[in-house]
Structures are given as C-alpha cells and as structure tokens.
C-alpha cells in the first residue's frame, strides 16, 4: 500500500513510498 507521494516542482517524476519502506520513481510522461 502506498503511504506517501511526492511530486517535486519542475520535475516530471513522481515518487511513492510504501509500507515496506520501498520508494518507487514514476515517470509522469510514460506512467511507468
């Protein structure tokens, strides 16, 4: 489950953090 997200200003990346302490980086253009 996602516990938090960050979308830095001026960036096309979205960062998500989950309950197992993993962080994923998503490309907003491709959705991956």
PDB file of N, CA, C, O and CB in Angstrom:
ATOM      1  N   UNK A   1       0.840  -1.188   0.000  1.00  0.00           N
ATOM      2  CA  UNK A   1       0.000   0.000   0.000  1.00  0.00           C
ATOM      3  C   UNK A   1       0.879   1.243   0.000  1.00  0.00           C
ATOM      4  O   UNK A   1       1.886   1.307   0.705  1.00  0.00           O
ATOM      5  CB  UNK A   1      -0.953   0.003   1.217  1.00  0.00           C
ATOM      6  N   UNK A   2       0.495   2.206  -0.782  1.00  0.00           N
ATOM      7  CA  UNK A   2       1.239   3.463  -0.851  1.00  0.00           C
ATOM      8  C   UNK A   2       0.976   4.266   0.409  1.00  0.00           C
ATOM      9  O   UNK A   2      -0.172   4.454   0.810  1.00  0.00           O
ATOM     10  CB  UNK A   2       0.848   4.280  -2.113  1.00  0.00           C
ATOM     11  N   UNK A   3       2.053   4.740   1.033  1.00  0.00           N
ATOM     12  CA  UNK A   3       1.942   5.523   2.271  1.00  0.00           C
ATOM     13  C   UNK A   3       2.142   7.012   2.043  1.00  0.00           C
ATOM     14  O   UNK A   3       1.708   7.831   2.853  1.00  0.00           O
ATOM     15  CB  UNK A   3       2.949   5.033   3.286  1.00  0.00           C
ATOM     16  N   UNK A   4       2.796   7.365   0.947  1.00  0.00           N
ATOM     17  CA  UNK A   4       3.021   8.778   0.670  1.00  0.00           C
ATOM     18  C   UNK A   4       3.522   8.969  -0.743  1.00  0.00           C
ATOM     19  O   UNK A   4       4.082   8.054  -1.347  1.00  0.00           O
ATOM     20  CB  UNK A   4       4.011   9.373   1.663  1.00  0.00           C
ATOM     21  N   UNK A   5       3.316  10.175  -1.270  1.00  0.00           N
ATOM     22  CA  UNK A   5       3.819  10.509  -2.596  1.00  0.00           C
ATOM     23  C   UNK A   5       4.453  11.894  -2.567  1.00  0.00           C
ATOM     24  O   UNK A   5       4.115  12.727  -1.726  1.00  0.00           O
ATOM     25  CB  UNK A   5       2.686  10.449  -3.647  1.00  0.00           C
ATOM     26  N   UNK A   6       5.363  12.126  -3.483  1.00  0.00           N
ATOM     27  CA  UNK A   6       5.986  13.443  -3.633  1.00  0.00           C
ATOM     28  C   UNK A   6       6.077  13.746  -5.119  1.00  0.00           C
ATOM     29  O   UNK A   6       6.450  12.889  -5.920  1.00  0.00           O
ATOM     30  CB  UNK A   6       7.404  13.496  -2.956  1.00  0.00           C
ATOM     31  N   UNK A   7       5.731  14.976  -5.476  1.00  0.00           N
ATOM     32  CA  UNK A   7       5.816  15.440  -6.853  1.00  0.00           C
ATOM     33  C   UNK A   7       6.556  16.775  -6.844  1.00  0.00           C
ATOM     34  O   UNK A   7       5.935  17.834  -6.759  1.00  0.00           O
ATOM     35  CB  UNK A   7       4.391  15.577  -7.507  1.00  0.00           C
ATOM     36  N   UNK A   8       7.896  16.719  -6.932  1.00  0.00           N
ATOM     37  CA  UNK A   8       8.684  17.948  -6.848  1.00  0.00           C
ATOM     38  C   UNK A   8       8.336  18.932  -7.963  1.00  0.00           C
ATOM     39  O   UNK A   8       8.108  18.533  -9.105  1.00  0.00           O
ATOM     40  CB  UNK A   8      10.165  17.619  -6.899  1.00  0.00           C
ATOM     41  N   UNK A   9       8.299  20.195  -7.629  1.00  0.00           N
ATOM     42  CA  UNK A   9       8.014  21.257  -8.588  1.00  0.00           C
ATOM     43  C   UNK A   9       9.069  21.272  -9.689  1.00  0.00           C
ATOM     44  O   UNK A   9      10.266  21.202  -9.410  1.00  0.00           O
ATOM     45  CB  UNK A   9       7.953  22.624  -7.883  1.00  0.00           C
ATOM     46  N   UNK A  10       8.627  21.363 -10.923  1.00  0.00           N
ATOM     47  CA  UNK A  10       9.551  21.430 -12.042  1.00  0.00           C
ATOM     48  C   UNK A  10      10.110  20.089 -12.468  1.00  0.00           C
ATOM     49  O   UNK A  10      11.001  20.031 -13.315  1.00  0.00           O
ATOM     50  CB  UNK A  10      10.664  22.330 -11.704  1.00  0.00           C
ATOM     51  N   UNK A  11       9.601  19.010 -11.894  1.00  0.00           N
ATOM     52  CA  UNK A  11      10.086  17.671 -12.219  1.00  0.00           C
ATOM     53  C   UNK A  11       8.991  16.889 -12.930  1.00  0.00           C
ATOM     54  O   UNK A  11       7.806  17.122 -12.694  1.00  0.00           O
ATOM     55  CB  UNK A  11      10.546  16.925 -10.944  1.00  0.00           C
ATOM     56  N   UNK A  12       9.383  15.960 -13.802  1.00  0.00           N
ATOM     57  CA  UNK A  12       8.389  15.088 -14.417  1.00  0.00           C
ATOM     58  C   UNK A  12       8.391  13.712 -13.756  1.00  0.00           C
ATOM     59  O   UNK A  12       7.893  12.740 -14.326  1.00  0.00           O
ATOM     60  CB  UNK A  12       8.652  14.954 -15.922  1.00  0.00           C
ATOM     61  N   UNK A  13       8.956  13.636 -12.547  1.00  0.00           N
ATOM     62  CA  UNK A  13       8.991  12.387 -11.787  1.00  0.00           C
ATOM     63  C   UNK A  13       8.063  12.472 -10.581  1.00  0.00           C
ATOM     64  O   UNK A  13       7.918  13.530  -9.969  1.00  0.00           O
ATOM     65  CB  UNK A  13      10.429  12.068 -11.332  1.00  0.00           C
ATOM     66  N   UNK A  14       7.441  11.356 -10.251  1.00  0.00           N
ATOM     67  CA  UNK A  14       6.621  11.243  -9.055  1.00  0.00           C
ATOM     68  C   UNK A  14       7.237  10.141  -8.203  1.00  0.00           C
ATOM     69  O   UNK A  14       7.581   9.077  -8.719  1.00  0.00           O
ATOM     70  CB  UNK A  14       5.109  10.938  -9.403  1.00  0.00           C
ATOM     71  N   UNK A  15       7.378  10.385  -6.918  1.00  0.00           N
ATOM     72  CA  UNK A  15       7.982   9.423  -6.001  1.00  0.00           C
ATOM     73  C   UNK A  15       6.907   8.892  -5.071  1.00  0.00           C
ATOM     74  O   UNK A  15       6.130   9.665  -4.510  1.00  0.00           O
ATOM     75  CB  UNK A  15       9.145  10.065  -5.193  1.00  0.00           C
ATOM     76  N   UNK A  16       6.858   7.572  -4.904  1.00  0.00           N
ATOM     77  CA  UNK A  16       5.888   6.983  -3.983  1.00  0.00           C
ATOM     78  C   UNK A  16       6.625   6.102  -2.981  1.00  0.00           C
ATOM     79  O   UNK A  16       7.582   5.407  -3.324  1.00  0.00           O
ATOM     80  CB  UNK A  16       4.810   6.162  -4.753  1.00  0.00           C
ATOM     81  N   UNK A  17       6.158   6.147  -1.739  1.00  0.00           N
ATOM     82  CA  UNK A  17       6.725   5.326  -0.678  1.00  0.00           C
ATOM     83  C   UNK A  17       5.668   4.374  -0.158  1.00  0.00           C
ATOM     84  O   UNK A  17       4.509   4.758  -0.001  1.00  0.00           O
ATOM     85  CB  UNK A  17       7.279   6.200   0.465  1.00  0.00           C
ATOM     86  N   UNK A  18       6.057   3.130   0.112  1.00  0.00           N
ATOM     87  CA  UNK A  18       5.087   2.137   0.559  1.00  0.00           C
ATOM     88  C   UNK A  18       5.390   1.659   1.968  1.00  0.00           C
ATOM     89  O   UNK A  18       6.425   1.993   2.545  1.00  0.00           O
ATOM     90  CB  UNK A  18       5.065   0.956  -0.395  1.00  0.00           C
ATOM     91  N   UNK A  19       4.475   0.875   2.511  1.00  0.00           N
ATOM     92  CA  UNK A  19       4.558   0.418   3.892  1.00  0.00           C
ATOM     93  C   UNK A  19       5.789  -0.453   4.141  1.00  0.00           C
ATOM     94  O   UNK A  19       6.261  -0.532   5.276  1.00  0.00           O
ATOM     95  CB  UNK A  19       3.306  -0.348   4.256  1.00  0.00           C
ATOM     96  N   UNK A  20       6.318  -1.106   3.109  1.00  0.00           N
ATOM     97  CA  UNK A  20       7.512  -1.948   3.292  1.00  0.00           C
ATOM     98  C   UNK A  20       8.802  -1.156   3.115  1.00  0.00           C
ATOM     99  O   UNK A  20       9.873  -1.740   2.947  1.00  0.00           O
ATOM    100  CB  UNK A  20       7.489  -3.115   2.308  1.00  0.00           C
ATOM    101  N   UNK A  21       8.705   0.172   3.153  1.00  0.00           N
ATOM    102  CA  UNK A  21       9.839   1.101   3.104  1.00  0.00           C
ATOM    103  C   UNK A  21      10.498   1.175   1.731  1.00  0.00           C
ATOM    104  O   UNK A  21      11.617   1.675   1.620  1.00  0.00           O
ATOM    105  CB  UNK A  21      10.868   0.700   4.126  1.00  0.00           C
ATOM    106  N   UNK A  22       9.835   0.693   0.689  1.00  0.00           N
ATOM    107  CA  UNK A  22      10.393   0.849  -0.649  1.00  0.00           C
ATOM    108  C   UNK A  22       9.917   2.170  -1.251  1.00  0.00           C
ATOM    109  O   UNK A  22       8.808   2.631  -0.984  1.00  0.00           O
ATOM    110  CB  UNK A  22       9.992  -0.343  -1.555  1.00  0.00           C
ATOM    111  N   UNK A  23      10.778   2.760  -2.062  1.00  0.00           N
ATOM    112  CA  UNK A  23      10.457   4.009  -2.748  1.00  0.00           C
ATOM    113  C   UNK A  23      10.511   3.728  -4.239  1.00  0.00           C
ATOM    114  O   UNK A  23      11.469   3.131  -4.731  1.00  0.00           O
ATOM    115  CB  UNK A  23      11.443   5.172  -2.345  1.00  0.00           C
ATOM    116  N   UNK A  24       9.493   4.154  -4.948  1.00  0.00           N
ATOM    117  CA  UNK A  24       9.464   3.966  -6.393  1.00  0.00           C
ATOM    118  C   UNK A  24       9.421   5.324  -7.068  1.00  0.00           C
ATOM    119  O   UNK A  24       8.804   6.267  -6.571  1.00  0.00           O
ATOM    120  CB  UNK A  24       8.254   3.099  -6.822  1.00  0.00           C
ATOM    121  N   UNK A  25      10.089   5.405  -8.210  1.00  0.00           N
ATOM    122  CA  UNK A  25      10.120   6.629  -9.005  1.00  0.00           C
ATOM    123  C   UNK A  25       9.323   6.361 -10.276  1.00  0.00           C
ATOM    124  O   UNK A  25       9.589   5.400 -10.999  1.00  0.00           O
ATOM    125  CB  UNK A  25      11.600   7.078  -9.332  1.00  0.00           C
ATOM    126  N   UNK A  26       8.354   7.213 -10.536  1.00  0.00           N
ATOM    127  CA  UNK A  26       7.486   7.068 -11.700  1.00  0.00           C
ATOM    128  C   UNK A  26       7.746   8.206 -12.672  1.00  0.00           C
ATOM    129  O   UNK A  26       7.930   9.351 -12.261  1.00  0.00           O
ATOM    130  CB  UNK A  26       5.999   7.038 -11.283  1.00  0.00           C
ATOM    131  N   UNK A  27       7.761   7.893 -13.942  1.00  0.00           N
ATOM    132  CA  UNK A  27       7.883   8.897 -14.991  1.00  0.00           C
ATOM    133  C   UNK A  27       6.474   9.342 -15.371  1.00  0.00           C
ATOM    134  O   UNK A  27       5.676   8.530 -15.840  1.00  0.00           O
ATOM    135  CB  UNK A  27       8.664   8.339 -16.237  1.00  0.00           C
ATOM    136  N   UNK A  28       6.163  10.609 -15.177  1.00  0.00           N
ATOM    137  CA  UNK A  28       4.807  11.114 -15.432  1.00  0.00           C
ATOM    138  C   UNK A  28       4.453  11.087 -16.915  1.00  0.00           C
ATOM    139  O   UNK A  28       3.271  11.061 -17.259  1.00  0.00           O
ATOM    140  CB  UNK A  28       4.669  12.535 -14.903  1.00  0.00           C
ATOM    141  N   UNK A  29       5.443  11.091 -17.793  1.00  0.00           N
ATOM    142  CA  UNK A  29       5.165  11.059 -19.228  1.00  0.00           C
ATOM    143  C   UNK A  29       4.731   9.665 -19.681  1.00  0.00           C
ATOM    144  O   UNK A  29       3.798   9.529 -20.473  1.00  0.00           O
ATOM    145  CB  UNK A  29       6.398  11.504 -20.015  1.00  0.00           C
ATOM    146  N   UNK A  30       5.411   8.629 -19.177  1.00  0.00           N
ATOM    147  CA  UNK A  30       5.119   7.260 -19.621  1.00  0.00           C
ATOM    148  C   UNK A  30       4.205   6.511 -18.658  1.00  0.00           C
ATOM    149  O   UNK A  30       3.599   5.507 -19.033  1.00  0.00           O
ATOM    150  CB  UNK A  30       6.411   6.487 -19.791  1.00  0.00           C
ATOM    151  N   UNK A  31       4.099   6.992 -17.414  1.00  0.00           N
ATOM    152  CA  UNK A  31       3.287   6.294 -16.421  1.00  0.00           C
ATOM    153  C   UNK A  31       3.984   5.095 -15.811  1.00  0.00           C
ATOM    154  O   UNK A  31       3.361   4.324 -15.081  1.00  0.00           O
ATOM    155  CB  UNK A  31       2.004   5.854 -17.037  1.00  0.00           C
ATOM    156  N   UNK A  32       5.253   4.927 -16.094  1.00  0.00           N
ATOM    157  CA  UNK A  32       5.997   3.776 -15.571  1.00  0.00           C
ATOM    158  C   UNK A  32       7.039   4.220 -14.569  1.00  0.00           C
ATOM    159  O   UNK A  32       7.763   3.388 -14.022  1.00  0.00           O
ATOM    160  CB  UNK A  32       6.664   2.999 -16.706  1.00  0.00           C
TER     161      UNK A  32
END
